[in-house]
Amino acid sequence: MKIMRLKDKVALVTGGSRGIGAEIVKTFSKEGATVYLNYNNNESKARSISEIYNNVKLIKADVSQREQVSKMIEYIKEDIGFLDILVNNAGIMLNMPILEYDEAKVRKMFDVNLFGTIYTTIESAKIMREGSSIINIASNAGIGTSFMNTTYYSLTKAAVINFTKRVALELANRKIRCNAIAPGWIETDLTIGARSREETEQLKKFLVENTTIGRWGSVEDVAKVALFLATEDSGYVNGQVIVVDGGRKDYLTHSI
């Protein structure tokens, strides 16, 4: 009989309707957790997941709006009373050359990627039990890959990494751990975007050549690490950033 590693645990996954977030929702659900799947725009995709996994509950909120985040957490408190796991996954990536700065796009990335993480962490911590785990989905861009046109996106994720370490420090007295995952290029609709097949193949070639493992990353690669951080298997891990990028070689400050 399979041991459910998250039995009796309650999790919230933001941006859980697609990509990495959806895979984390599915993984946690399979491991026995009650999972609140947060979404903003993709209700149909969110609902398709909840129809398969009966321990997944849908909850709509724009994480860049603190009032909506507050109401989301209040709903969870009234519905079940507490949280054990928070995955701050909601994020957007709007690429642009550094000299083609677009104020609105940059502010939008900060609003969702950084402030969404801040708001959800602050509000969730109010109902988290001792021994809880916060998992922030950052990016290897925040550590310093040389991938072009991602400078402003990388700033938001670097801030998430620093926030992770500060939360780990300040919430330690409540026995709440906080760690981050920094994925590399994971194959999702977000990363593929509007690229043509030819552009996608060129990108794949670049990534294979600059990744020691020699392949694209998958959503499963990230979800497995999230599961580790959500369980007591990682009970002595706090304030860390786990890079899941297959051993990328194109970093600005170092390479392997």
C-alpha positions as CSV (number, residue, x, y, z in Angstrom):
1,M,0.0,0.0,0.0
2,K,1.4,3.4,-1.0
3,I,2.3,5.7,1.8
4,M,0.7,9.1,1.3
5,R,3.5,11.6,2.2
6,L,1.1,14.6,2.5
7,K,-1.9,12.8,4.2
8,D,-3.9,15.2,6.4
9,K,-1.9,18.2,5.0
10,V,-3.5,21.3,3.5
11,A,-1.8,23.2,0.7
12,L,-2.3,26.3,-1.4
13,V,-0.7,26.5,-4.8
14,T,-1.0,29.9,-6.6
15,G,-1.1,29.9,-10.4
16,G,-2.1,26.3,-10.2
17,S,-4.2,25.9,-13.3
18,R,-1.3,25.2,-15.8
19,G,2.3,24.5,-16.2
20,I,4.5,24.0,-13.2
21,G,1.7,25.0,-10.8
22,A,-0.8,22.4,-12.2
23,E,1.8,19.6,-11.9
24,I,2.5,20.5,-8.3
25,V,-1.3,20.5,-7.6
26,K,-1.6,17.0,-9.1
27,T,1.5,15.7,-7.3
28,F,0.4,17.0,-3.9
29,S,-3.1,15.7,-4.5
30,K,-1.8,12.2,-5.3
31,E,0.1,12.3,-2.1
32,G,-3.0,12.9,-0.1
33,A,-3.1,16.6,0.5
34,T,-6.1,18.8,0.4
35,V,-5.0,21.3,-2.3
36,Y,-6.5,24.8,-2.8
37,L,-5.8,25.5,-6.5
38,N,-5.6,29.3,-7.0
39,Y,-6.2,30.7,-10.4
40,N,-7.0,34.0,-12.0
41,N,-7.9,33.7,-15.6
42,N,-7.8,30.0,-16.5
43,E,-11.0,28.7,-14.9
44,S,-11.6,26.0,-17.5
45,K,-8.1,24.5,-17.0
46,A,-8.5,24.7,-13.2
47,R,-11.9,23.0,-13.3
48,S,-10.6,20.2,-15.5
49,I,-8.0,19.4,-12.7
50,S,-10.6,19.5,-9.9
51,E,-12.9,17.2,-11.8
52,I,-10.1,14.5,-11.8
53,Y,-8.8,15.1,-8.2
54,N,-11.6,15.3,-5.7
55,N,-9.3,16.7,-3.0
56,V,-8.6,19.8,-5.1
57,K,-10.6,22.9,-4.3
58,L,-10.7,25.9,-6.6
59,I,-10.2,29.5,-5.4
60,K,-10.1,32.5,-7.7
61,A,-7.9,35.5,-6.9
62,D,-5.4,37.9,-8.5
63,V,-2.4,37.6,-6.2
64,S,-1.1,41.0,-7.2
65,Q,-4.1,42.5,-5.3
66,R,-3.7,42.2,-1.6
67,E,-7.4,42.6,-0.9
68,Q,-8.1,39.5,-3.1
69,V,-5.3,37.6,-1.4
70,S,-6.7,38.4,2.0
71,K,-10.1,37.2,1.1
72,M,-8.7,34.0,-0.4
73,I,-6.9,33.2,2.9
74,E,-10.0,34.1,4.9
75,Y,-12.0,31.7,2.8
76,I,-9.5,28.9,3.5
77,K,-9.6,29.7,7.2
78,E,-13.4,29.5,7.3
79,D,-13.4,26.4,5.1
80,I,-10.8,24.2,6.8
81,G,-9.0,26.4,9.4
82,F,-5.3,26.2,8.5
83,L,-2.6,25.8,6.0
84,D,0.5,23.5,6.1
85,I,2.0,24.2,2.7
86,L,2.1,27.3,0.5
87,V,3.5,27.3,-3.0
88,N,4.0,30.7,-4.4
89,N,4.0,29.8,-8.1
90,A,1.9,32.5,-9.8
91,G,4.2,34.4,-12.2
92,I,4.5,36.1,-15.5
93,M,7.5,36.6,-17.9
94,L,7.5,39.5,-20.3
95,N,10.7,39.6,-22.2
96,M,12.2,42.8,-23.6
97,P,15.7,44.1,-24.5
98,I,17.2,46.2,-21.7
99,L,17.0,49.4,-23.7
100,E,13.4,48.8,-24.7
101,Y,12.2,49.3,-21.1
102,D,8.4,49.1,-20.9
103,E,7.2,50.6,-17.6
104,A,3.8,49.0,-17.6
105,K,5.2,45.5,-18.3
106,V,7.9,45.7,-15.8
107,R,5.6,46.9,-13.1
108,K,3.2,44.1,-13.9
109,M,6.0,41.5,-13.5
110,F,6.9,43.0,-10.1
111,D,3.2,43.1,-9.1
112,V,2.7,39.4,-9.8
113,N,6.1,37.8,-9.3
114,L,7.3,39.7,-6.2
115,F,4.3,41.4,-4.6
116,G,2.0,38.5,-5.2
117,T,4.6,36.3,-3.4
118,I,4.8,38.9,-0.5
119,Y,1.0,39.3,-0.1
120,T,0.3,35.6,-0.2
121,T,3.1,34.8,2.2
122,I,2.0,37.4,4.7
123,E,-1.6,36.4,4.7
124,S,-1.0,32.7,4.6
125,A,1.4,32.8,7.5
126,K,-1.5,34.0,9.7
127,I,-3.1,30.5,9.5
128,M,-0.1,28.3,9.0
129,R,0.6,25.6,11.6
130,E,3.9,25.0,13.3
131,G,6.1,22.9,11.0
132,S,4.6,24.4,7.8
133,S,6.5,24.9,4.6
134,I,6.6,27.8,2.2
135,I,7.9,27.1,-1.3
136,N,8.6,30.0,-3.6
137,I,9.0,29.3,-7.3
138,A,11.8,31.6,-8.4
139,S,14.0,31.1,-11.5
140,N,17.6,30.5,-12.5
141,A,17.2,33.9,-14.2
142,G,17.3,35.4,-10.7
143,I,20.7,33.8,-10.1
144,G,22.2,35.1,-13.3
145,T,21.7,33.2,-16.6
146,S,22.9,35.0,-19.7
147,F,19.7,34.4,-21.6
148,M,18.9,37.5,-23.5
149,N,16.0,39.9,-23.0
150,T,15.2,38.6,-19.5
151,T,16.9,41.3,-17.4
152,Y,13.7,42.8,-15.9
153,Y,12.1,39.4,-15.3
154,S,15.3,38.3,-13.6
155,L,15.2,41.3,-11.2
156,T,11.7,40.1,-10.0
157,K,13.0,36.6,-9.4
158,A,16.2,37.8,-7.7
159,A,14.0,39.7,-5.3
160,V,11.9,36.6,-4.6
161,I,15.1,34.7,-3.7
162,N,16.1,37.3,-1.2
163,F,12.6,37.5,0.2
164,T,12.8,33.7,0.7
165,K,15.9,33.9,2.8
166,R,14.4,36.8,4.9
167,V,11.2,34.9,5.5
168,A,13.1,31.8,6.5
169,L,15.0,33.9,9.1
170,E,12.0,35.8,10.5
171,L,9.5,32.9,10.7
172,A,11.9,30.4,12.1
173,N,10.7,31.1,15.6
174,R,7.3,29.8,14.5
175,K,8.9,26.6,13.0
176,I,7.8,27.7,9.5
177,R,10.4,26.9,6.8
178,C,10.8,28.8,3.6
179,N,12.7,27.7,0.6
180,A,12.8,28.5,-3.1
181,I,13.0,26.5,-6.3
182,A,14.9,28.1,-9.2
183,P,13.8,26.3,-12.4
184,G,15.7,26.5,-15.6
185,W,13.9,26.4,-18.9
186,I,10.9,24.2,-18.3
187,E,8.7,23.3,-21.2
188,T,5.4,25.0,-20.7
189,D,3.0,27.2,-22.6
190,L,4.5,30.1,-20.7
191,T,8.1,29.5,-21.9
192,I,7.2,28.5,-25.4
193,G,4.9,31.5,-25.8
194,A,4.2,32.6,-29.4
195,R,7.4,31.0,-30.8
196,S,7.1,29.3,-34.2
197,R,8.2,25.7,-34.5
198,E,11.5,26.8,-36.1
199,E,12.1,29.3,-33.2
200,T,11.3,26.6,-30.7
201,E,13.8,24.2,-32.3
202,Q,16.5,26.9,-32.3
203,L,15.8,27.5,-28.6
204,K,15.9,23.8,-27.8
205,K,19.3,23.5,-29.6
206,F,20.7,26.4,-27.6
207,L,19.5,24.9,-24.3
208,V,20.7,21.4,-25.0
209,E,24.1,22.8,-25.9
210,N,24.2,24.9,-22.7
211,T,22.8,22.3,-20.2
212,T,25.0,19.6,-18.9
213,I,22.1,17.1,-18.7
214,G,21.4,17.8,-22.4
215,R,17.6,18.1,-22.4
216,W,14.7,20.4,-21.7
217,G,13.3,20.5,-18.2
218,S,9.8,19.1,-17.5
219,V,7.1,20.2,-15.0
220,E,7.6,16.9,-13.3
221,D,11.2,17.8,-12.6
222,V,10.1,20.8,-10.6
223,A,7.1,19.1,-8.9
224,K,9.3,16.4,-7.4
225,V,11.5,19.0,-5.7
226,A,8.4,20.8,-4.5
227,L,7.2,17.6,-2.9
228,F,10.5,17.1,-1.2
229,L,10.3,20.6,0.2
230,A,6.7,20.1,1.3
231,T,7.5,17.0,3.4
232,E,9.6,16.3,6.5
233,D,12.2,14.8,4.2
234,S,13.4,18.4,4.0
235,G,12.8,19.2,7.6
236,Y,16.4,20.4,8.1
237,V,16.4,22.5,5.0
238,N,15.6,26.2,5.4
239,G,16.3,29.4,3.5
240,Q,17.8,27.6,0.5
241,V,17.4,27.9,-3.2
242,I,17.4,24.6,-5.1
243,V,18.3,25.2,-8.8
244,V,16.5,22.8,-11.1
245,D,18.0,23.6,-14.5
246,G,19.8,20.5,-15.6
247,G,23.2,22.1,-14.9
248,R,23.1,25.2,-17.1
249,K,26.5,26.5,-18.1
250,D,25.5,30.0,-19.3
251,Y,25.7,32.0,-16.1
252,L,27.0,35.5,-16.0
253,T,29.1,34.9,-12.9
254,H,30.1,31.3,-13.1
255,S,29.9,28.2,-15.1
256,I,30.4,24.4,-14.7
